[in-house]
Amino acid sequence: MVSYLAKRTFQGLIAIVLVLSVVFLALNLSGDPVRLMLPSTASQEAVQQLRESYGFDRPLVTRYVLFLSRVARLDFGESIGSRRPALAVVMERLGATAQLAFSSLLLATIIGIPLGIFAAINRAKGLDFFAVGVSVIGQSVPVFWIALLLILLFGVQWPILPPSGYGSFQHLILPMVTVSLFLLAGITRVTRTSMVETLDKQYLTTARAKGVKEINVVLKHAIRNAAIPIVTQLSLQFRFVIGGSVVVETIFGWPGLGQLLAQAATARDYPVVTAATFLVASFIVIANIFVDFVYTMINPKIRL
């Protein structure tokens, strides 16, 4: 167990370094941020002085080595926009992202897994067709279109919910539903497919032949053996809501990591982009290691 955890931690650190390296190259080769920090009338001497203070005058390789050494100390520098520590700026947005991510994933799981199970039990019936339709529509319709439609219906046509903002449960409902509808489609589809394959196994046919009730066949045997793909899907969905809900947070004015990343990338705020990417990558690595342990709890035949 300890050796496995050490191995996965080492692999996770390598993955984080590779991700940060790509971000470093992309940001440093995309333009000069010093020009964004100073007015257009600034003198060349002022531009050069500021460039030296941030180290942008040094060779790329030297900057990369210094970048990695500072990241190892969790020192991402100061935000170019706010002149505050970049990690502190990112941590302020973490709570909003976590609130949206966990509430959306919880809602999608509570609805998606039972819907997929009942669809598999009632194959080629009305509920099955409904579940398949939800899956197809949910993964075909763009997330931004769902967000705009919900704002139009419940923020403009029937103004019962705030169309944007942050601070109360009412502000959370529309972005949570938007993200949940997208997650729900994938969870329902994977749950149904996995359950359909499991329900046709011979050991379940044997259990039915022995007189075991169908509800016990499903609850005690089928769900547990079909859970591995479902848990994998949940982990994939978690990655999306942590780092990929940029559009949803931007449309609803939700002050999370996604919105911060979009704003920082546009302004070429290198320290903030780096700190936010590091945090997202770390969460994903931790989630992957946790999912591996969940696999062993579901199926004891799996060894770490």
C-alpha positions as CSV (number, residue, x, y, z in Angstrom):
1,M,0.0,0.0,0.0
2,V,2.7,2.4,1.0
3,S,4.9,1.6,-2.0
4,Y,1.9,2.0,-4.3
5,L,1.0,5.4,-2.8
6,A,4.6,6.6,-3.2
7,K,4.6,5.4,-6.8
8,R,1.4,7.1,-7.7
9,T,2.4,10.3,-5.9
10,F,5.7,10.4,-7.9
11,Q,3.7,9.9,-11.1
12,G,1.3,12.6,-10.1
13,L,4.2,15.0,-9.5
14,I,5.6,14.3,-12.9
15,A,2.2,15.0,-14.5
16,I,1.9,18.3,-12.6
17,V,5.4,19.3,-13.7
18,L,4.5,18.5,-17.3
19,V,1.3,20.4,-17.2
20,L,3.0,23.5,-15.7
21,S,5.8,23.2,-18.3
22,V,3.2,23.4,-21.1
23,V,1.6,26.4,-19.4
24,F,4.9,28.1,-18.9
25,L,5.9,27.7,-22.6
26,A,2.4,28.8,-23.8
27,L,2.3,31.9,-21.7
28,N,5.9,33.0,-22.2
29,L,5.8,32.6,-26.0
30,S,2.4,34.3,-26.4
31,G,3.5,37.9,-25.9
32,D,5.0,40.5,-23.6
33,P,2.9,41.1,-20.5
34,V,4.9,44.1,-19.5
35,R,3.2,46.1,-22.3
36,L,-0.2,45.3,-20.7
37,M,1.0,46.6,-17.3
38,L,2.1,50.0,-18.5
39,P,0.3,52.7,-20.5
40,S,1.1,53.0,-24.2
41,T,2.9,56.3,-23.4
42,A,5.4,54.6,-21.1
43,S,9.1,55.2,-22.0
44,Q,11.4,52.4,-23.1
45,E,13.4,52.8,-19.9
46,A,10.3,52.2,-17.8
47,V,9.4,49.2,-19.8
48,Q,12.9,47.8,-19.5
49,Q,13.0,48.4,-15.8
50,L,9.7,46.6,-15.2
51,R,10.8,43.7,-17.4
52,E,14.0,43.3,-15.3
53,S,12.0,43.4,-12.1
54,Y,9.8,40.5,-13.2
55,G,12.7,38.6,-14.8
56,F,11.4,38.7,-18.4
57,D,14.7,39.9,-19.7
58,R,16.4,36.6,-18.8
59,P,16.8,33.7,-21.3
60,L,13.8,31.3,-21.5
61,V,15.8,28.3,-20.1
62,T,16.9,30.4,-17.1
63,R,13.4,31.5,-16.4
64,Y,12.1,27.9,-16.6
65,V,14.6,26.7,-14.1
66,L,13.8,29.5,-11.7
67,F,10.1,28.9,-12.4
68,L,10.4,25.2,-11.3
69,S,12.4,26.1,-8.2
70,R,9.8,28.6,-7.1
71,V,6.9,26.2,-7.8
72,A,8.6,23.6,-5.6
73,R,8.3,26.2,-2.7
74,L,4.7,27.0,-3.7
75,D,5.9,30.5,-4.6
76,F,4.1,31.6,-7.8
77,G,5.0,35.2,-7.5
78,E,2.6,38.2,-7.4
79,S,-0.4,38.7,-9.6
80,I,0.4,41.1,-12.4
81,G,-3.0,42.6,-12.2
82,S,-3.6,43.0,-8.4
83,R,0.0,42.9,-7.2
84,R,-1.0,40.3,-4.6
85,P,0.4,36.8,-4.1
86,A,-1.0,34.7,-6.9
87,L,-1.7,31.7,-4.8
88,A,-3.8,33.8,-2.4
89,V,-5.8,35.2,-5.3
90,V,-6.5,31.7,-6.5
91,M,-7.4,30.3,-3.1
92,E,-10.0,33.0,-2.7
93,R,-11.9,31.5,-5.7
94,L,-11.5,27.9,-4.6
95,G,-14.5,28.0,-2.3
96,A,-16.9,29.1,-5.1
97,T,-15.6,26.4,-7.5
98,A,-15.9,23.7,-4.9
99,Q,-19.4,24.7,-4.0
100,L,-20.5,24.6,-7.7
101,A,-18.6,21.4,-8.4
102,F,-19.7,19.3,-5.5
103,S,-23.4,20.4,-5.6
104,S,-23.6,19.8,-9.4
105,L,-21.9,16.4,-9.2
106,L,-24.1,15.4,-6.3
107,L,-27.3,16.4,-8.0
108,A,-26.3,14.6,-11.3
109,T,-25.3,11.5,-9.3
110,I,-28.5,11.3,-7.3
111,I,-30.6,11.5,-10.5
112,G,-28.3,9.9,-13.1
113,I,-27.4,6.6,-11.3
114,P,-31.0,5.6,-10.4
115,L,-32.2,6.7,-13.9
116,G,-29.6,4.5,-15.6
117,I,-30.4,1.6,-13.3
118,F,-34.1,1.7,-14.0
119,A,-33.5,2.2,-17.7
120,A,-31.4,-1.0,-17.8
121,I,-34.0,-2.9,-15.9
122,N,-36.7,-1.7,-18.2
123,R,-34.9,-2.1,-21.5
124,A,-36.8,-1.2,-24.7
125,K,-39.6,0.5,-22.6
126,G,-40.7,4.0,-22.1
127,L,-38.3,4.8,-19.2
128,D,-35.4,3.4,-21.2
129,F,-36.2,5.5,-24.2
130,F,-36.5,8.6,-21.9
131,A,-33.1,7.9,-20.3
132,V,-31.4,7.4,-23.7
133,G,-33.0,10.6,-24.9
134,V,-31.8,12.5,-21.9
135,S,-28.3,11.2,-22.5
136,V,-28.2,12.1,-26.1
137,I,-29.6,15.6,-25.6
138,G,-27.5,16.3,-22.6
139,Q,-24.3,15.5,-24.4
140,S,-25.3,17.1,-27.7
141,V,-26.5,20.5,-26.6
142,P,-23.7,23.0,-25.8
143,V,-23.4,24.0,-22.2
144,F,-23.5,27.7,-23.0
145,W,-26.8,27.2,-24.8
146,I,-28.4,25.5,-21.7
147,A,-27.1,28.3,-19.5
148,L,-28.5,31.1,-21.7
149,L,-31.9,29.2,-22.0
150,L,-32.2,28.9,-18.2
151,I,-31.4,32.6,-17.8
152,L,-34.0,33.5,-20.4
153,L,-36.7,31.3,-18.8
154,F,-36.1,31.7,-15.1
155,G,-34.2,35.0,-15.0
156,V,-36.1,37.1,-17.6
157,Q,-39.3,35.4,-18.7
158,W,-40.2,34.3,-15.2
159,P,-37.9,36.2,-13.0
160,I,-37.8,33.8,-10.0
161,L,-34.1,33.3,-9.8
162,P,-31.1,35.7,-10.1
163,P,-29.5,35.3,-13.6
164,S,-26.0,35.9,-12.2
165,G,-24.1,36.7,-9.0
166,Y,-22.9,34.8,-6.0
167,G,-23.7,34.7,-2.3
168,S,-26.9,32.8,-1.7
169,F,-28.5,29.4,-2.6
170,Q,-30.7,31.2,-5.2
171,H,-27.6,32.3,-7.1
172,L,-26.3,28.7,-7.1
173,I,-29.4,27.1,-8.6
174,L,-29.1,28.1,-12.3
175,P,-25.3,27.3,-12.7
176,M,-25.7,24.1,-10.7
177,V,-28.6,22.9,-12.9
178,T,-26.6,23.8,-16.0
179,V,-23.6,21.8,-15.1
180,S,-25.7,19.0,-13.7
181,L,-27.6,18.5,-16.9
182,F,-24.3,18.0,-18.8
183,L,-23.0,15.6,-16.1
184,L,-26.3,13.8,-15.8
185,A,-26.2,12.7,-19.5
186,G,-22.8,11.0,-19.1
187,I,-23.6,9.3,-15.8
188,T,-27.0,8.0,-17.0
189,R,-25.4,6.6,-20.2
190,V,-22.5,4.8,-18.5
191,T,-24.8,3.5,-15.7
192,R,-27.3,2.1,-18.1
193,T,-24.6,0.5,-20.3
194,S,-22.8,-1.1,-17.4
195,M,-26.0,-2.4,-15.8
196,V,-27.2,-3.9,-19.1
197,E,-24.0,-5.8,-19.5
198,T,-24.1,-6.9,-15.8
199,L,-27.7,-8.0,-15.8
200,D,-27.0,-10.5,-18.6
201,K,-24.2,-12.3,-16.7
202,Q,-24.7,-16.0,-16.0
203,Y,-24.2,-15.7,-12.2
204,L,-27.3,-13.4,-12.0
205,T,-29.3,-15.8,-14.1
206,T,-28.3,-18.5,-11.6
207,A,-29.3,-16.3,-8.7
208,R,-32.7,-15.8,-10.3
209,A,-33.1,-19.5,-10.9
210,K,-32.4,-20.1,-7.2
211,G,-35.4,-17.9,-6.3
212,V,-33.6,-14.7,-5.4
213,K,-35.9,-11.7,-5.8
214,E,-35.2,-9.4,-8.6
215,I,-34.7,-6.4,-6.3
216,N,-32.1,-8.3,-4.4
217,V,-30.4,-9.4,-7.6
218,V,-30.1,-5.8,-8.6
219,L,-29.2,-4.2,-5.3
220,K,-26.9,-6.9,-3.8
221,H,-25.1,-8.3,-6.9
222,A,-25.6,-6.2,-10.1
223,I,-25.0,-2.7,-8.9
224,R,-21.7,-3.5,-7.1
225,N,-20.3,-5.4,-10.1
226,A,-21.4,-2.6,-12.5
227,A,-19.9,0.1,-10.3
228,I,-16.3,0.3,-11.7
229,P,-17.3,2.1,-15.0
230,I,-19.7,4.3,-13.0
231,V,-17.0,5.4,-10.5
232,T,-14.6,6.0,-13.4
233,Q,-17.2,8.2,-15.1
234,L,-17.7,10.2,-11.8
235,S,-14.0,10.8,-11.6
236,L,-14.0,12.1,-15.2
237,Q,-16.9,14.4,-14.5
238,F,-15.2,15.7,-11.4
239,R,-12.2,16.8,-13.5
240,F,-14.6,18.7,-15.8
241,V,-16.4,20.7,-13.0
242,I,-13.1,21.5,-11.2
243,G,-11.2,22.9,-14.2
244,G,-13.4,22.9,-17.2
245,S,-16.5,24.9,-16.3
246,V,-15.1,28.2,-17.6
247,V,-18.0,29.0,-19.8
248,V,-20.6,28.4,-17.1
249,E,-18.8,30.5,-14.5
250,T,-18.3,33.3,-17.0
251,I,-22.0,33.4,-18.1
252,F,-23.4,33.4,-14.6
253,G,-20.7,35.6,-13.1
254,W,-19.7,32.9,-10.8
255,P,-16.4,33.9,-9.1
256,G,-14.7,30.5,-9.4
257,L,-11.4,29.1,-10.7
258,G,-12.8,28.8,-14.3
259,Q,-13.7,32.5,-14.5
260,L,-10.4,33.5,-12.9
261,L,-8.4,31.4,-15.4
262,A,-10.2,32.9,-18.3
263,Q,-9.6,36.4,-17.1
264,A,-5.9,35.8,-16.2
265,A,-5.1,34.1,-19.5
266,T,-6.7,37.0,-21.4
267,A,-4.6,39.5,-19.4
268,R,-1.5,37.3,-19.6
269,D,-1.3,37.3,-15.8
270,Y,1.3,34.5,-15.7
271,P,1.5,33.9,-11.9
272,V,-2.3,33.6,-11.5
273,V,-2.6,31.2,-14.5
274,T,0.2,29.1,-13.1
275,A,-1.1,28.9,-9.6
276,A,-4.6,28.1,-10.8
277,T,-3.3,25.4,-13.1
278,F,-1.2,23.9,-10.3
279,L,-4.2,23.7,-8.0
280,V,-6.5,22.1,-10.6
281,A,-3.9,19.6,-11.6
282,S,-3.2,18.7,-8.0
283,F,-6.9,18.1,-7.3
284,I,-7.1,15.8,-10.4
285,V,-4.1,13.8,-9.3
286,I,-5.5,13.4,-5.8
287,A,-8.9,12.4,-7.2
288,N,-7.3,9.7,-9.5
289,I,-5.4,8.2,-6.5
290,F,-8.6,8.2,-4.4
291,V,-10.6,6.5,-7.3
292,D,-7.9,3.7,-7.3
293,F,-8.6,3.0,-3.7
294,V,-12.4,3.0,-4.3
295,Y,-11.8,0.4,-6.9
296,T,-10.3,-2.0,-4.3
297,M,-13.3,-1.4,-2.0
298,I,-15.8,-2.2,-4.7
299,N,-14.0,-5.2,-6.1
300,P,-11.5,-7.0,-3.7
301,K,-10.0,-8.8,-6.7
302,I,-8.3,-5.6,-7.7
303,R,-5.0,-5.1,-5.9
304,L,-3.1,-1.9,-5.8
